[in-house]
Amino acid sequence: MDGLTVARKIKAISPDTPVILLSGWGFRIRSEEVREAIDLVLTKPATYQQIRRALSQIWNRRMAITN
């Protein structure tokens, strides 16, 4: 099962669960796929700073929704 399929299944079970896809093919993901199942895409190899920034973005989005 590929990452996009896993992301779709996660969102089907729990739509509010943030999904960050880490992929060697991240640059090939179409925007409509990202909107429906993936909150952020990181391309491998991701640096610590990129991962930290992605988690911060997800956190800030969640806080904006709940406040």
N, CA, C and O atoms as CSV, one atom per row, in Angstrom:
chain,resi,resn,atom,element,x,y,z
A,1,MET,N,N,0.851,-1.168,0.000
A,1,MET,CA,C,0.000,0.000,0.000
A,1,MET,C,C,0.901,1.237,0.000
A,1,MET,O,O,1.857,1.308,0.772
A,2,ASP,N,N,0.605,2.193,-0.847
A,2,ASP,CA,C,1.436,3.390,-0.899
A,2,ASP,C,C,0.983,4.425,0.140
A,2,ASP,O,O,-0.059,4.272,0.778
A,3,GLY,N,N,1.777,5.461,0.290
A,3,GLY,CA,C,1.516,6.478,1.313
A,3,GLY,C,C,0.222,7.232,1.102
A,3,GLY,O,O,-0.466,7.561,2.068
A,4,LEU,N,N,-0.120,7.511,-0.135
A,4,LEU,CA,C,-1.366,8.223,-0.414
A,4,LEU,C,C,-2.570,7.383,-0.017
A,4,LEU,O,O,-3.547,7.911,0.516
A,5,THR,N,N,-2.510,6.098,-0.267
A,5,THR,CA,C,-3.599,5.196,0.134
A,5,THR,C,C,-3.716,5.155,1.653
A,5,THR,O,O,-4.824,5.190,2.188
A,6,VAL,N,N,-2.598,5.082,2.346
A,6,VAL,CA,C,-2.612,5.100,3.818
A,6,VAL,C,C,-3.226,6.411,4.304
A,6,VAL,O,O,-4.065,6.404,5.205
A,7,ALA,N,N,-2.815,7.534,3.717
A,7,ALA,CA,C,-3.350,8.839,4.116
A,7,ALA,C,C,-4.863,8.887,3.924
A,7,ALA,O,O,-5.581,9.383,4.792
A,8,ARG,N,N,-5.347,8.383,2.812
A,8,ARG,CA,C,-6.793,8.373,2.557
A,8,ARG,C,C,-7.528,7.538,3.603
A,8,ARG,O,O,-8.592,7.933,4.079
A,9,LYS,N,N,-6.968,6.397,3.956
A,9,LYS,CA,C,-7.598,5.532,4.950
A,9,LYS,C,C,-7.616,6.200,6.319
A,9,LYS,O,O,-8.608,6.109,7.042
A,10,ILE,N,N,-6.529,6.869,6.676
A,10,ILE,CA,C,-6.478,7.599,7.951
A,10,ILE,C,C,-7.556,8.674,7.977
A,10,ILE,O,O,-8.294,8.791,8.955
A,11,LYS,N,N,-7.651,9.460,6.904
A,11,LYS,CA,C,-8.651,10.534,6.848
A,11,LYS,C,C,-10.077,9.986,6.837
A,11,LYS,O,O,-10.986,10.633,7.355
A,12,ALA,N,N,-10.286,8.805,6.255
A,12,ALA,CA,C,-11.619,8.195,6.261
A,12,ALA,C,C,-12.031,7.806,7.674
A,12,ALA,O,O,-13.199,7.927,8.045
A,13,ILE,N,N,-11.075,7.343,8.452
A,13,ILE,CA,C,-11.351,6.926,9.829
A,13,ILE,C,C,-11.410,8.127,10.760
A,13,ILE,O,O,-12.272,8.204,11.636
A,14,SER,N,N,-10.484,9.068,10.565
A,14,SER,CA,C,-10.356,10.210,11.464
A,14,SER,C,C,-9.985,11.467,10.665
A,14,SER,O,O,-8.805,11.791,10.535
A,15,PRO,N,N,-10.981,12.166,10.137
A,15,PRO,CA,C,-10.715,13.305,9.254
A,15,PRO,C,C,-9.879,14.425,9.875
A,15,PRO,O,O,-9.219,15.173,9.155
A,16,ASP,N,N,-9.902,14.544,11.189
A,16,ASP,CA,C,-9.156,15.615,11.856
A,16,ASP,C,C,-7.703,15.262,12.148
A,16,ASP,O,O,-6.937,16.117,12.594
A,17,THR,N,N,-7.317,14.023,11.902
A,17,THR,CA,C,-5.933,13.624,12.146
A,17,THR,C,C,-5.031,14.220,11.068
A,17,THR,O,O,-5.230,13.968,9.880
A,18,PRO,N,N,-4.035,15.013,11.485
A,18,PRO,CA,C,-3.132,15.581,10.485
A,18,PRO,C,C,-2.255,14.500,9.856
A,18,PRO,O,O,-1.789,13.589,10.540
A,19,VAL,N,N,-2.038,14.611,8.551
A,19,VAL,CA,C,-1.193,13.662,7.836
A,19,VAL,C,C,-0.100,14.440,7.107
A,19,VAL,O,O,-0.375,15.323,6.294
A,20,ILE,N,N,1.144,14.088,7.419
A,20,ILE,CA,C,2.297,14.635,6.717
A,20,ILE,C,C,2.916,13.485,5.939
A,20,ILE,O,O,3.299,12.471,6.523
A,21,LEU,N,N,3.015,13.636,4.643
A,21,LEU,CA,C,3.587,12.597,3.793
A,21,LEU,C,C,5.060,12.906,3.558
A,21,LEU,O,O,5.407,13.992,3.095
A,22,LEU,N,N,5.910,11.960,3.874
A,22,LEU,CA,C,7.344,12.062,3.605
A,22,LEU,C,C,7.629,11.125,2.448
A,22,LEU,O,O,7.513,9.907,2.584
A,23,SER,N,N,8.004,11.695,1.307
A,23,SER,CA,C,8.086,10.895,0.095
A,23,SER,C,C,9.274,11.282,-0.765
A,23,SER,O,O,9.639,12.454,-0.855
A,24,GLY,N,N,9.858,10.300,-1.382
A,24,GLY,CA,C,10.872,10.562,-2.386
A,24,GLY,C,C,10.262,11.062,-3.679
A,24,GLY,O,O,10.971,11.552,-4.558
A,25,TRP,N,N,8.945,10.939,-3.800
A,25,TRP,CA,C,8.223,11.362,-4.996
A,25,TRP,C,C,7.294,12.530,-4.689
A,25,TRP,O,O,6.369,12.794,-5.457
A,26,GLY,N,N,7.519,13.226,-3.593
A,26,GLY,CA,C,6.635,14.304,-3.166
A,26,GLY,C,C,6.394,15.364,-4.206
A,26,GLY,O,O,5.313,15.952,-4.255
A,27,PHE,N,N,7.383,15.619,-5.043
A,27,PHE,CA,C,7.234,16.634,-6.085
A,27,PHE,C,C,6.243,16.214,-7.162
A,27,PHE,O,O,5.813,17.048,-7.959
A,28,ARG,N,N,5.871,14.933,-7.201
A,28,ARG,CA,C,4.938,14.437,-8.223
A,28,ARG,C,C,3.490,14.394,-7.735
A,28,ARG,O,O,2.584,14.093,-8.512
A,29,ILE,N,N,3.270,14.689,-6.472
A,29,ILE,CA,C,1.918,14.615,-5.923
A,29,ILE,C,C,1.089,15.785,-6.453
A,29,ILE,O,O,1.509,16.939,-6.368
A,30,ARG,N,N,-0.071,15.485,-6.993
A,30,ARG,CA,C,-0.942,16.533,-7.539
A,30,ARG,C,C,-1.671,17.253,-6.408
A,30,ARG,O,O,-1.966,16.653,-5.374
A,31,SER,N,N,-1.956,18.509,-6.600
A,31,SER,CA,C,-2.560,19.333,-5.557
A,31,SER,C,C,-3.908,18.790,-5.080
A,31,SER,O,O,-4.212,18.893,-3.891
A,32,GLU,N,N,-4.721,18.217,-5.963
A,32,GLU,CA,C,-6.013,17.692,-5.515
A,32,GLU,C,C,-5.834,16.499,-4.576
A,32,GLU,O,O,-6.639,16.296,-3.668
A,33,GLU,N,N,-4.779,15.713,-4.794
A,33,GLU,CA,C,-4.486,14.606,-3.884
A,33,GLU,C,C,-4.082,15.144,-2.520
A,33,GLU,O,O,-4.476,14.597,-1.490
A,34,VAL,N,N,-3.312,16.193,-2.512
A,34,VAL,CA,C,-2.863,16.787,-1.251
A,34,VAL,C,C,-4.060,17.314,-0.470
A,34,VAL,O,O,-4.167,17.076,0.734
A,35,ARG,N,N,-4.938,18.009,-1.126
A,35,ARG,CA,C,-6.090,18.594,-0.433
A,35,ARG,C,C,-6.998,17.547,0.181
A,35,ARG,O,O,-7.529,17.760,1.271
A,36,GLU,N,N,-7.187,16.436,-0.483
A,36,GLU,CA,C,-8.151,15.456,0.016
A,36,GLU,C,C,-7.623,14.584,1.141
A,36,GLU,O,O,-8.411,14.134,1.973
A,37,ALA,N,N,-6.329,14.327,1.200
A,37,ALA,CA,C,-5.846,13.346,2.166
A,37,ALA,C,C,-4.592,13.756,2.931
A,37,ALA,O,O,-4.298,13.189,3.983
A,38,ILE,N,N,-3.868,14.712,2.425
A,38,ILE,CA,C,-2.566,15.019,3.014
A,38,ILE,C,C,-2.519,16.485,3.401
A,38,ILE,O,O,-2.874,17.361,2.612
A,39,ASP,N,N,-2.080,16.743,4.622
A,39,ASP,CA,C,-1.990,18.121,5.089
A,39,ASP,C,C,-0.707,18.804,4.621
A,39,ASP,O,O,-0.715,19.992,4.299
A,40,LEU,N,N,0.385,18.058,4.583
A,40,LEU,CA,C,1.665,18.584,4.116
A,40,LEU,C,C,2.466,17.478,3.456
A,40,LEU,O,O,2.328,16.306,3.806
A,41,VAL,N,N,3.301,17.853,2.503
A,41,VAL,CA,C,4.197,16.899,1.849
A,41,VAL,C,C,5.625,17.374,2.048
A,41,VAL,O,O,5.950,18.532,1.783
A,42,LEU,N,N,6.472,16.472,2.517
A,42,LEU,CA,C,7.903,16.710,2.610
A,42,LEU,C,C,8.597,15.749,1.668
A,42,LEU,O,O,8.227,14.579,1.570
A,43,THR,N,N,9.599,16.248,0.983
A,43,THR,CA,C,10.358,15.410,0.063
A,43,THR,C,C,11.602,14.875,0.750
A,43,THR,O,O,12.311,15.612,1.436
A,44,LYS,N,N,11.862,13.590,0.561
A,44,LYS,CA,C,13.057,12.959,1.138
A,44,LYS,C,C,14.304,13.453,0.420
A,44,LYS,O,O,14.238,13.735,-0.777
A,45,PRO,N,N,15.391,13.563,1.078
A,45,PRO,CA,C,15.543,13.437,2.522
A,45,PRO,C,C,15.175,14.754,3.192
A,45,PRO,O,O,15.681,15.811,2.813
A,46,ALA,N,N,14.312,14.693,4.168
A,46,ALA,CA,C,13.904,15.887,4.908
A,46,ALA,C,C,14.902,16.154,6.024
A,46,ALA,O,O,15.391,15.230,6.675
A,47,THR,N,N,15.189,17.408,6.231
A,47,THR,CA,C,16.084,17.787,7.333
A,47,THR,C,C,15.275,17.898,8.618
A,47,THR,O,O,14.045,17.962,8.601
A,48,TYR,N,N,15.982,17.919,9.704
A,48,TYR,CA,C,15.345,18.119,11.007
A,48,TYR,C,C,14.548,19.428,11.003
A,48,TYR,O,O,13.428,19.476,11.513
A,49,GLN,N,N,15.119,20.474,10.434
A,49,GLN,CA,C,14.450,21.777,10.407
A,49,GLN,C,C,13.162,21.722,9.579
A,49,GLN,O,O,12.162,22.334,9.954
A,50,GLN,N,N,13.177,20.997,8.463
A,50,GLN,CA,C,11.972,20.874,7.638
A,50,GLN,C,C,10.871,20.118,8.378
A,50,GLN,O,O,9.699,20.491,8.311
A,51,ILE,N,N,11.248,19.071,9.071
A,51,ILE,CA,C,10.266,18.299,9.847
A,51,ILE,C,C,9.708,19.154,10.976
A,51,ILE,O,O,8.501,19.162,11.219
A,52,ARG,N,N,10.573,19.859,11.650
A,52,ARG,CA,C,10.143,20.732,12.751
A,52,ARG,C,C,9.199,21.823,12.233
A,52,ARG,O,O,8.188,22.121,12.869
A,53,ARG,N,N,9.528,22.416,11.081
A,53,ARG,CA,C,8.682,23.454,10.479
A,53,ARG,C,C,7.316,22.872,10.100
A,53,ARG,O,O,6.287,23.514,10.312
A,54,ALA,N,N,7.306,21.677,9.549
A,54,ALA,CA,C,6.040,21.031,9.167
A,54,ALA,C,C,5.168,20.777,10.390
A,54,ALA,O,O,3.966,21.042,10.363
A,55,LEU,N,N,5.763,20.269,11.453
A,55,LEU,CA,C,5.000,20.029,12.681
A,55,LEU,C,C,4.467,21.335,13.259
A,55,LEU,O,O,3.344,21.386,13.763
A,56,SER,N,N,5.264,22.373,13.185
A,56,SER,CA,C,4.835,23.688,13.665
A,56,SER,C,C,3.661,24.211,12.833
A,56,SER,O,O,2.713,24.768,13.387
A,57,GLN,N,N,3.714,24.038,11.522
A,57,GLN,CA,C,2.611,24.471,10.657
A,57,GLN,C,C,1.320,23.738,10.999
A,57,GLN,O,O,0.253,24.346,11.084
A,58,ILE,N,N,1.428,22.432,11.191
A,58,ILE,CA,C,0.253,21.635,11.561
A,58,ILE,C,C,-0.297,22.116,12.896
A,58,ILE,O,O,-1.505,22.303,13.042
A,59,TRP,N,N,0.574,22.313,13.857
A,59,TRP,CA,C,0.159,22.779,15.186
A,59,TRP,C,C,-0.549,24.131,15.083
A,59,TRP,O,O,-1.615,24.325,15.668
A,60,ASN,N,N,0.047,25.062,14.339
A,60,ASN,CA,C,-0.544,26.395,14.214
A,60,ASN,C,C,-1.909,26.349,13.531
A,60,ASN,O,O,-2.810,27.098,13.908
A,61,ARG,N,N,-2.071,25.494,12.548
A,61,ARG,CA,C,-3.381,25.330,11.900
A,61,ARG,C,C,-4.417,24.820,12.890
A,61,ARG,O,O,-5.547,25.306,12.936
A,62,ARG,N,N,-4.014,23.832,13.681
A,62,ARG,CA,C,-4.943,23.245,14.663
A,62,ARG,C,C,-5.339,24.282,15.699
A,62,ARG,O,O,-6.501,24.344,16.099
A,63,MET,N,N,-4.395,25.093,16.135
A,63,MET,CA,C,-4.683,26.114,17.135
A,63,MET,C,C,-5.598,27.196,16.557
A,63,MET,O,O,-6.465,27.711,17.263
A,64,ALA,N,N,-5.418,27.537,15.305
A,64,ALA,CA,C,-6.265,28.542,14.658
A,64,ALA,C,C,-7.705,28.057,14.549
A,64,ALA,O,O,-8.646,28.844,14.660
A,65,ILE,N,N,-7.867,26.765,14.332
A,65,ILE,CA,C,-9.216,26.187,14.205
A,65,ILE,C,C,-9.906,26.130,15.563
A,65,ILE,O,O,-11.103,26.404,15.660
A,66,THR,N,N,-9.174,25.780,16.602
A,66,THR,CA,C,-9.779,25.595,17.919
A,66,THR,C,C,-9.969,26.902,18.672
A,66,THR,O,O,-10.719,26.944,19.648
A,67,ASN,N,N,-9.313,27.959,18.246
A,67,ASN,CA,C,-9.456,29.246,18.951
A,67,ASN,C,C,-10.424,30.160,18.279
A,67,ASN,O,O,-10.651,31.274,18.751
